[in-house]
Amino acid sequence: MTNRNNSEIIRDNRVARLLWFTLGFFSATIITYLAMKGNH
């Protein structure tokens, strides 16, 4: 395994982590919106 492969793996992990963070934030926003909409 070369350094290039290690860099690609690290980059992929960062992208995956960012993707999950964005997905979680988006889901939380929708849940909050539906909760507020239901209260009103």
N, CA, C, O and CB atoms as a CASP TS submission, in Angstrom:
PFRMAT TS
TARGET T0000
AUTHOR 0000-0000-0000
METHOD Language model
MODEL 1
PARENT N/A
ATOM      1  N   MET     1       0.852  -1.206   0.000  1.00  0.00           N
ATOM      2  CA  MET     1       0.000   0.000   0.000  1.00  0.00           C
ATOM      3  C   MET     1       0.882   1.248   0.000  1.00  0.00           C
ATOM      4  O   MET     1       1.821   1.358   0.788  1.00  0.00           O
ATOM      5  CB  MET     1      -0.961   0.010   1.239  1.00  0.00           C
ATOM      6  N   THR     2       0.572   2.170  -0.878  1.00  0.00           N
ATOM      7  CA  THR     2       1.388   3.378  -0.984  1.00  0.00           C
ATOM      8  C   THR     2       0.729   4.530  -0.253  1.00  0.00           C
ATOM      9  O   THR     2      -0.409   4.411   0.202  1.00  0.00           O
ATOM     10  CB  THR     2       1.623   3.747  -2.450  1.00  0.00           C
ATOM     11  N   ASN     3       1.435   5.643  -0.138  1.00  0.00           N
ATOM     12  CA  ASN     3       0.883   6.814   0.540  1.00  0.00           C
ATOM     13  C   ASN     3      -0.326   7.348  -0.223  1.00  0.00           C
ATOM     14  O   ASN     3      -1.258   7.891   0.369  1.00  0.00           O
ATOM     15  CB  ASN     3       1.954   7.913   0.684  1.00  0.00           C
ATOM     16  N   ARG     4      -0.296   7.185  -1.546  1.00  0.00           N
ATOM     17  CA  ARG     4      -1.413   7.677  -2.358  1.00  0.00           C
ATOM     18  C   ARG     4      -2.708   6.974  -1.942  1.00  0.00           C
ATOM     19  O   ARG     4      -3.752   7.611  -1.803  1.00  0.00           O
ATOM     20  CB  ARG     4      -1.134   7.453  -3.872  1.00  0.00           C
ATOM     21  N   ASN     5      -2.628   5.652  -1.743  1.00  0.00           N
ATOM     22  CA  ASN     5      -3.817   4.903  -1.333  1.00  0.00           C
ATOM     23  C   ASN     5      -4.292   5.357   0.037  1.00  0.00           C
ATOM     24  O   ASN     5      -5.492   5.501   0.267  1.00  0.00           O
ATOM     25  CB  ASN     5      -3.530   3.397  -1.320  1.00  0.00           C
ATOM     26  N   ASN     6      -3.350   5.584   0.948  1.00  0.00           N
ATOM     27  CA  ASN     6      -3.727   6.040   2.291  1.00  0.00           C
ATOM     28  C   ASN     6      -4.433   7.378   2.205  1.00  0.00           C
ATOM     29  O   ASN     6      -5.430   7.595   2.893  1.00  0.00           O
ATOM     30  CB  ASN     6      -2.490   6.147   3.205  1.00  0.00           C
ATOM     31  N   SER     7      -3.934   8.276   1.373  1.00  0.00           N
ATOM     32  CA  SER     7      -4.549   9.601   1.230  1.00  0.00           C
ATOM     33  C   SER     7      -5.963   9.464   0.675  1.00  0.00           C
ATOM     34  O   SER     7      -6.871  10.180   1.098  1.00  0.00           O
ATOM     35  CB  SER     7      -3.693  10.510   0.309  1.00  0.00           C
ATOM     36  N   GLU     8      -6.151   8.553  -0.265  1.00  0.00           N
ATOM     37  CA  GLU     8      -7.478   8.372  -0.855  1.00  0.00           C
ATOM     38  C   GLU     8      -8.455   7.827   0.181  1.00  0.00           C
ATOM     39  O   GLU     8      -9.615   8.234   0.226  1.00  0.00           O
ATOM     40  CB  GLU     8      -7.408   7.427  -2.068  1.00  0.00           C
ATOM     41  N   ILE     9      -7.973   6.898   1.016  1.00  0.00           N
ATOM     42  CA  ILE     9      -8.831   6.322   2.056  1.00  0.00           C
ATOM     43  C   ILE     9      -9.230   7.397   3.053  1.00  0.00           C
ATOM     44  O   ILE     9     -10.396   7.480   3.441  1.00  0.00           O
ATOM     45  CB  ILE     9      -8.116   5.157   2.779  1.00  0.00           C
ATOM     46  N   ILE    10      -8.280   8.219   3.471  1.00  0.00           N
ATOM     47  CA  ILE    10      -8.569   9.290   4.423  1.00  0.00           C
ATOM     48  C   ILE    10      -9.572  10.261   3.815  1.00  0.00           C
ATOM     49  O   ILE    10     -10.505  10.703   4.484  1.00  0.00           O
ATOM     50  CB  ILE    10      -7.273  10.032   4.830  1.00  0.00           C
ATOM     51  N   ARG    11      -9.371  10.588   2.539  1.00  0.00           N
ATOM     52  CA  ARG    11     -10.288  11.515   1.868  1.00  0.00           C
ATOM     53  C   ARG    11     -11.690  10.906   1.789  1.00  0.00           C
ATOM     54  O   ARG    11     -12.681  11.599   2.017  1.00  0.00           O
ATOM     55  CB  ARG    11      -9.770  11.866   0.446  1.00  0.00           C
ATOM     56  N   ASP    12     -11.774   9.623   1.469  1.00  0.00           N
ATOM     57  CA  ASP    12     -13.074   8.954   1.379  1.00  0.00           C
ATOM     58  C   ASP    12     -13.769   8.968   2.732  1.00  0.00           C
ATOM     59  O   ASP    12     -14.982   9.167   2.808  1.00  0.00           O
ATOM     60  CB  ASP    12     -12.909   7.504   0.878  1.00  0.00           C
ATOM     61  N   ASN    13     -12.995   8.755   3.818  1.00  0.00           N
ATOM     62  CA  ASN    13     -13.577   8.770   5.163  1.00  0.00           C
ATOM     63  C   ASN    13     -14.126  10.147   5.478  1.00  0.00           C
ATOM     64  O   ASN    13     -15.195  10.268   6.077  1.00  0.00           O
ATOM     65  CB  ASN    13     -12.534   8.357   6.218  1.00  0.00           C
ATOM     66  N   ARG    14     -13.405  11.189   5.080  1.00  0.00           N
ATOM     67  CA  ARG    14     -13.873  12.553   5.335  1.00  0.00           C
ATOM     68  C   ARG    14     -15.157  12.821   4.569  1.00  0.00           C
ATOM     69  O   ARG    14     -16.090  13.422   5.101  1.00  0.00           O
ATOM     70  CB  ARG    14     -12.795  13.582   4.946  1.00  0.00           C
ATOM     71  N   VAL    15     -15.205  12.375   3.320  1.00  0.00           N
ATOM     72  CA  VAL    15     -16.400  12.582   2.491  1.00  0.00           C
ATOM     73  C   VAL    15     -17.586  11.834   3.090  1.00  0.00           C
ATOM     74  O   VAL    15     -18.692  12.369   3.161  1.00  0.00           O
ATOM     75  CB  VAL    15     -16.148  12.115   1.033  1.00  0.00           C
ATOM     76  N   ALA    16     -17.352  10.593   3.521  1.00  0.00           N
ATOM     77  CA  ALA    16     -18.429   9.792   4.109  1.00  0.00           C
ATOM     78  C   ALA    16     -18.925  10.437   5.390  1.00  0.00           C
ATOM     79  O   ALA    16     -20.129  10.500   5.640  1.00  0.00           O
ATOM     80  CB  ALA    16     -17.952   8.354   4.386  1.00  0.00           C
ATOM     81  N   ARG    17     -17.974  10.925   6.213  1.00  0.00           N
ATOM     82  CA  ARG    17     -18.349  11.564   7.477  1.00  0.00           C
ATOM     83  C   ARG    17     -19.159  12.828   7.210  1.00  0.00           C
ATOM     84  O   ARG    17     -20.150  13.092   7.890  1.00  0.00           O
ATOM     85  CB  ARG    17     -17.092  11.899   8.314  1.00  0.00           C
ATOM     86  N   LEU    18     -18.735  13.609   6.216  1.00  0.00           N
ATOM     87  CA  LEU    18     -19.447  14.845   5.869  1.00  0.00           C
ATOM     88  C   LEU    18     -20.840  14.509   5.342  1.00  0.00           C
ATOM     89  O   LEU    18     -21.812  15.207   5.632  1.00  0.00           O
ATOM     90  CB  LEU    18     -18.650  15.667   4.814  1.00  0.00           C
ATOM     91  N   LEU    19     -20.923  13.419   4.557  1.00  0.00           N
ATOM     92  CA  LEU    19     -22.205  13.012   3.990  1.00  0.00           C
ATOM     93  C   LEU    19     -23.179  12.624   5.099  1.00  0.00           C
ATOM     94  O   LEU    19     -24.340  13.036   5.082  1.00  0.00           O
ATOM     95  CB  LEU    19     -22.015  11.841   3.011  1.00  0.00           C
ATOM     96  N   TRP    20     -22.700  11.822   6.073  1.00  0.00           N
ATOM     97  CA  TRP    20     -23.556  11.400   7.180  1.00  0.00           C
ATOM     98  C   TRP    20     -23.962  12.588   8.027  1.00  0.00           C
ATOM     99  O   TRP    20     -25.103  12.661   8.485  1.00  0.00           O
ATOM    100  CB  TRP    20     -22.848  10.358   8.044  1.00  0.00           C
ATOM    101  N   PHE    21     -23.026  13.542   8.247  1.00  0.00           N
ATOM    102  CA  PHE    21     -23.333  14.731   9.048  1.00  0.00           C
ATOM    103  C   PHE    21     -24.418  15.551   8.364  1.00  0.00           C
ATOM    104  O   PHE    21     -25.355  16.022   9.009  1.00  0.00           O
ATOM    105  CB  PHE    21     -22.065  15.592   9.268  1.00  0.00           C
ATOM    106  N   THR    22     -24.281  15.717   7.039  1.00  0.00           N
ATOM    107  CA  THR    22     -25.270  16.485   6.281  1.00  0.00           C
ATOM    108  C   THR    22     -26.627  15.786   6.313  1.00  0.00           C
ATOM    109  O   THR    22     -27.665  16.430   6.466  1.00  0.00           O
ATOM    110  CB  THR    22     -24.804  16.681   4.823  1.00  0.00           C
ATOM    111  N   LEU    23     -26.606  14.462   6.166  1.00  0.00           N
ATOM    112  CA  LEU    23     -27.853  13.700   6.165  1.00  0.00           C
ATOM    113  C   LEU    23     -28.546  13.812   7.522  1.00  0.00           C
ATOM    114  O   LEU    23     -29.764  13.983   7.590  1.00  0.00           O
ATOM    115  CB  LEU    23     -27.584  12.221   5.819  1.00  0.00           C
ATOM    116  N   GLY    24     -27.768  13.714   8.602  1.00  0.00           N
ATOM    117  CA  GLY    24     -28.326  13.814   9.952  1.00  0.00           C
ATOM    118  C   GLY    24     -28.892  15.199  10.211  1.00  0.00           C
ATOM    119  O   GLY    24     -29.972  15.339  10.784  1.00  0.00           O
ATOM    120  N   PHE    25     -28.156  16.225   9.785  1.00  0.00           N
ATOM    121  CA  PHE    25     -28.606  17.607   9.983  1.00  0.00           C
ATOM    122  C   PHE    25     -29.893  17.859   9.196  1.00  0.00           C
ATOM    123  O   PHE    25     -30.814  18.509   9.691  1.00  0.00           O
ATOM    124  CB  PHE    25     -27.503  18.611   9.552  1.00  0.00           C
ATOM    125  N   PHE    26     -29.948  17.342   7.973  1.00  0.00           N
ATOM    126  CA  PHE    26     -31.121  17.520   7.124  1.00  0.00           C
ATOM    127  C   PHE    26     -32.338  16.840   7.746  1.00  0.00           C
ATOM    128  O   PHE    26     -33.438  17.392   7.749  1.00  0.00           O
ATOM    129  CB  PHE    26     -30.858  16.961   5.714  1.00  0.00           C
ATOM    130  N   SER    27     -32.124  15.627   8.274  1.00  0.00           N
ATOM    131  CA  SER    27     -33.218  14.890   8.908  1.00  0.00           C
ATOM    132  C   SER    27     -33.711  15.627  10.145  1.00  0.00           C
ATOM    133  O   SER    27     -34.916  15.732  10.370  1.00  0.00           O
ATOM    134  CB  SER    27     -32.770  13.465   9.281  1.00  0.00           C
ATOM    135  N   ALA    28     -32.778  16.141  10.952  1.00  0.00           N
ATOM    136  CA  ALA    28     -33.143  16.871  12.172  1.00  0.00           C
ATOM    137  C   ALA    28     -33.953  18.113  11.817  1.00  0.00           C
ATOM    138  O   ALA    28     -34.908  18.460  12.511  1.00  0.00           O
ATOM    139  CB  ALA    28     -31.878  17.265  12.977  1.00  0.00           C
ATOM    140  N   THR    29     -33.566  18.778  10.732  1.00  0.00           N
ATOM    141  CA  THR    29     -34.276  19.989  10.312  1.00  0.00           C
ATOM    142  C   THR    29     -35.710  19.657   9.905  1.00  0.00           C
ATOM    143  O   THR    29     -36.642  20.383  10.250  1.00  0.00           O
ATOM    144  CB  THR    29     -33.535  20.674   9.144  1.00  0.00           C
ATOM    145  N   ILE    30     -35.882  18.564   9.175  1.00  0.00           N
ATOM    146  CA  ILE    30     -37.222  18.162   8.739  1.00  0.00           C
ATOM    147  C   ILE    30     -38.084  17.802   9.943  1.00  0.00           C
ATOM    148  O   ILE    30     -39.247  18.199  10.021  1.00  0.00           O
ATOM    149  CB  ILE    30     -37.144  16.970   7.761  1.00  0.00           C
ATOM    150  N   ILE    31     -37.506  17.040  10.895  1.00  0.00           N
ATOM    151  CA  ILE    31     -38.254  16.632  12.090  1.00  0.00           C
ATOM    152  C   ILE    31     -38.685  17.862  12.881  1.00  0.00           C
ATOM    153  O   ILE    31     -39.821  17.943  13.347  1.00  0.00           O
ATOM    154  CB  ILE    31     -37.401  15.692  12.980  1.00  0.00           C
ATOM    155  N   THR    32     -37.768  18.820  13.030  1.00  0.00           N
ATOM    156  CA  THR    32     -38.084  20.046  13.777  1.00  0.00           C
ATOM    157  C   THR    32     -39.183  20.823  13.062  1.00  0.00           C
ATOM    158  O   THR    32     -40.096  21.347  13.701  1.00  0.00           O
ATOM    159  CB  THR    32     -36.819  20.932  13.947  1.00  0.00           C
ATOM    160  N   TYR    33     -39.094  20.897  11.738  1.00  0.00           N
ATOM    161  CA  TYR    33     -40.098  21.622  10.953  1.00  0.00           C
ATOM    162  C   TYR    33     -41.478  20.974  11.106  1.00  0.00           C
ATOM    163  O   TYR    33     -42.479  21.665  11.297  1.00  0.00           O
ATOM    164  CB  TYR    33     -39.691  21.664   9.463  1.00  0.00           C
ATOM    165  N   LEU    34     -41.519  19.649  11.021  1.00  0.00           N
ATOM    166  CA  LEU    34     -42.795  18.944  11.153  1.00  0.00           C
ATOM    167  C   LEU    34     -43.349  19.111  12.561  1.00  0.00           C
ATOM    168  O   LEU    34     -44.559  19.257  12.731  1.00  0.00           O
ATOM    169  CB  LEU    34     -42.629  17.449  10.819  1.00  0.00           C
ATOM    170  N   ALA    35     -42.488  19.093  13.571  1.00  0.00           N
ATOM    171  CA  ALA    35     -42.926  19.250  14.965  1.00  0.00           C
ATOM    172  C   ALA    35     -43.526  20.635  15.168  1.00  0.00           C
ATOM    173  O   ALA    35     -44.590  20.767  15.772  1.00  0.00           O
ATOM    174  CB  ALA    35     -41.744  19.026  15.945  1.00  0.00           C
ATOM    175  N   MET    36     -42.855  21.662  14.671  1.00  0.00           N
ATOM    176  CA  MET    36     -43.355  23.030  14.820  1.00  0.00           C
ATOM    177  C   MET    36     -44.649  23.208  14.030  1.00  0.00           C
ATOM    178  O   MET    36     -45.579  23.869  14.493  1.00  0.00           O
ATOM    179  CB  MET    36     -42.295  24.054  14.352  1.00  0.00           C
ATOM    180  N   LYS    37     -44.704  22.617  12.842  1.00  0.00           N
ATOM    181  CA  LYS    37     -45.896  22.726  12.010  1.00  0.00           C
ATOM    182  C   LYS    37     -47.075  22.034  12.696  1.00  0.00           C
ATOM    183  O   LYS    37     -48.208  22.507  12.610  1.00  0.00           O
ATOM    184  CB  LYS    37     -45.644  22.114  10.611  1.00  0.00           C
ATOM    185  N   GLY    38     -46.810  20.915  13.377  1.00  0.00           N
ATOM    186  CA  GLY    38     -47.860  20.180  14.075  1.00  0.00           C
ATOM    187  C   GLY    38     -48.371  20.957  15.278  1.00  0.00           C
ATOM    188  O   GLY    38     -49.566  20.922  15.574  1.00  0.00           O
ATOM    189  N   ASN    39     -47.477  21.663  15.980  1.00  0.00           N
ATOM    190  CA  ASN    39     -47.884  22.444  17.153  1.00  0.00           C
ATOM    191  C   ASN    39     -48.790  23.593  16.748  1.00  0.00           C
ATOM    192  O   ASN    39     -49.743  23.915  17.457  1.00  0.00           O
ATOM    193  CB  ASN    39     -46.654  22.982  17.900  1.00  0.00           C
ATOM    194  N   HIS    40     -48.502  24.208  15.621  1.00  0.00           N
ATOM    195  CA  HIS    40     -49.321  25.324  15.156  1.00  0.00           C
ATOM    196  C   HIS    40     -50.523  24.776  14.377  1.00  0.00           C
ATOM    197  O   HIS    40     -51.349  25.549  13.893  1.00  0.00           O
ATOM    198  CB  HIS    40     -48.480  26.301  14.270  1.00  0.00           C
TER
END
